[in-house]
Amino acid sequence: MIPVLHFKDVKSSFWDYAALIFSKAGVVLLALASIPLVTRLLGTESYGKFSVFLMVAQLMIYAFVSWTSGSVVRYGKEEFVKEGKINKVFWARSLILAVCFLIGLFLLFFLKNRIKRDNPKFSTFIAGANNEIACI
């Protein structure tokens, strides 16, 4: 059964979308404003270490969390239309994320010394992997 959209829903969706766009723009502006402040507060060396930490964290999020969101949208919608709830999709994703979380912790435990050391080859690898995954 295809749901019927009412004019009220369409009208409110425009404002919902506008609020989403403006909130995203606000986050970007705050991030841009915070970079010079954080750079001055931490100093060059500490900001470099902070940047490597952020790259590793973002890579872990891409590799172990973000890839499952597309399946939730697709299969969650199907389950919601058929059953009115998304319990199966929620618990399936939760199980997958729990396994990915454990794998991520395992990797961080064994790679922590390489991440902590000033290793330009490893930092370049992390930055490259981060950019490749972000482009997917």
C-alpha positions as CSV (number, residue, x, y, z in Angstrom):
1,M,0.0,0.0,0.0
2,I,1.4,3.4,-1.0
3,P,1.0,6.1,1.6
4,V,-1.0,9.2,0.5
5,L,0.8,12.5,1.0
6,H,-1.2,15.4,2.1
7,F,-0.4,19.0,1.3
8,K,0.4,19.6,5.0
9,D,3.1,16.9,4.8
10,V,4.7,18.4,1.7
11,K,4.6,21.9,3.2
12,S,6.2,20.8,6.4
13,S,8.8,18.7,4.6
14,F,10.2,21.9,2.9
15,W,10.7,23.5,6.4
16,D,12.2,20.3,7.7
17,Y,14.7,20.2,4.8
18,A,15.5,23.9,5.2
19,A,16.2,23.4,9.0
20,L,18.4,20.4,8.2
21,I,20.4,22.4,5.6
22,F,20.9,25.4,7.9
23,S,21.9,23.2,10.8
24,K,24.5,21.5,8.6
25,A,25.8,24.9,7.4
26,G,26.0,26.0,11.1
27,V,28.1,23.0,12.0
28,V,30.5,23.7,9.1
29,L,30.8,27.4,10.1
30,L,31.5,26.4,13.7
31,A,34.1,23.8,12.6
32,L,35.8,26.4,10.4
33,A,35.9,28.9,13.3
34,S,37.3,26.4,15.7
35,I,40.3,25.4,13.6
36,P,42.4,28.5,14.2
37,L,41.4,28.5,17.9
38,V,42.4,24.9,18.5
39,T,45.6,25.3,16.5
40,R,46.7,28.2,18.6
41,L,45.7,26.5,21.9
42,L,47.5,23.2,21.1
43,G,50.5,24.4,19.2
44,T,51.9,22.8,16.0
45,E,53.1,19.5,17.3
46,S,50.1,18.8,19.5
47,Y,47.7,19.8,16.7
48,G,49.5,17.3,14.4
49,K,49.0,14.5,16.9
50,F,45.4,15.6,17.3
51,S,44.9,15.5,13.5
52,V,46.3,11.9,13.4
53,F,44.0,10.9,16.2
54,L,41.0,12.4,14.3
55,M,42.1,10.6,11.1
56,V,42.3,7.3,12.9
57,A,38.9,7.9,14.6
58,Q,37.3,8.8,11.3
59,L,38.7,5.8,9.5
60,M,37.4,3.6,12.3
61,I,33.9,5.2,12.0
62,Y,33.9,4.7,8.2
63,A,35.2,1.2,8.3
64,F,33.1,-0.2,11.2
65,V,30.0,1.9,11.6
66,S,28.9,4.1,8.6
67,W,28.7,1.3,6.0
68,T,25.7,-0.2,7.7
69,S,23.5,2.9,7.5
70,G,22.5,2.3,3.9
71,S,21.1,-1.1,4.7
72,V,19.1,0.3,7.6
73,V,17.5,2.8,5.3
74,R,16.7,0.2,2.6
75,Y,15.7,-2.8,4.7
76,G,14.3,-0.8,7.6
77,K,11.9,0.9,5.2
78,E,10.8,-2.4,3.8
79,E,10.2,-3.9,7.3
80,F,8.4,-0.7,8.5
81,V,6.1,-0.8,5.5
82,K,5.3,-4.5,6.0
83,E,5.2,-4.8,9.8
84,G,5.1,-1.2,11.2
85,K,8.3,-1.6,13.1
86,I,12.0,-2.1,12.5
87,N,13.0,-4.5,15.2
88,K,14.7,-7.1,13.0
89,V,16.8,-4.5,11.2
90,F,17.7,-2.7,14.4
91,W,18.9,-5.9,16.2
92,A,20.7,-7.2,13.1
93,R,22.6,-3.9,12.8
94,S,23.3,-3.9,16.5
95,L,24.8,-7.3,16.3
96,I,26.9,-6.4,13.3
97,L,28.1,-3.2,15.0
98,A,29.0,-5.1,18.2
99,V,31.2,-7.4,16.2
100,C,32.7,-4.5,14.3
101,F,33.3,-2.7,17.6
102,L,35.2,-5.6,18.9
103,I,37.3,-5.9,15.8
104,G,38.0,-2.1,16.0
105,L,39.2,-2.4,19.6
106,F,41.4,-5.4,18.7
107,L,43.0,-3.4,15.9
108,L,43.5,-0.3,18.0
109,F,45.1,-2.4,20.7
110,F,47.6,-3.8,18.3
111,L,48.2,-0.6,16.4
112,K,48.4,1.8,19.3
113,N,52.2,1.9,19.4
114,R,52.4,2.6,15.6
115,I,49.8,5.3,16.0
116,K,51.5,6.9,19.0
117,R,55.0,6.9,17.4
118,D,56.0,9.7,15.0
119,N,55.8,7.4,11.9
120,P,55.4,9.4,8.7
121,K,54.7,6.3,6.6
122,F,52.0,5.1,8.9
123,S,50.4,8.6,9.1
124,T,50.5,8.8,5.3
125,F,48.8,5.4,5.0
126,I,46.1,6.4,7.4
127,A,45.5,9.7,5.6
128,G,45.3,7.9,2.3
129,A,43.0,5.2,3.5
130,N,40.8,7.9,5.1
131,N,40.5,9.8,1.8
132,E,39.8,6.6,-0.2
133,I,37.0,5.5,2.1
134,A,35.6,9.0,2.2
135,C,35.4,9.0,-1.6
136,I,33.3,5.8,-1.7
